[in-house]
Amino acid sequence: MPSEYYPEVFGGEMSDTCEFASLDEANEILGLLMRHWNDIAATLNKDEVYVPLLLKDQDGTVHGNDWARGFMRGMGMRTTAGLSWLTTRRTADA
């Protein structure tokens, strides 16, 4: 549920860490997060490979390790389900 992962995304309880300029801005940002979530879920449910888009910052650095740390934190939220998914994927690809 979003209420479980929003604190991870925003770095704490939303009421403590997030200040949106308006209700419209909050709805837009949360809507974009849900759209991104749904896009990834749809990709995985079609047994397609999801490849994250990792862009360079203004210094030309790609922060792939940041993405990987976030991915691992997310997987850690559901260790049993995550390991089951990885095992199933690995077995199916073998």
C-alpha angles and dihedrals in degrees: 000000000000090000087064099049102032091078088055092048095046098037099248141354108340093230089057101041110026126076114176121192091231144349088261091056092048091050091048094051094044090046091053091050091051091047090052091047091050092048092053092045092050091050093051093044089057088055089246124140116257113217116189118228107239112187129191118252123228089281093053094253121138111211100209092147089060090055091047092050090051091048092051092048089052092048089049090060088067104024097165095045091042094052091046090052093048092048092048092048093047093048092047092050094049 
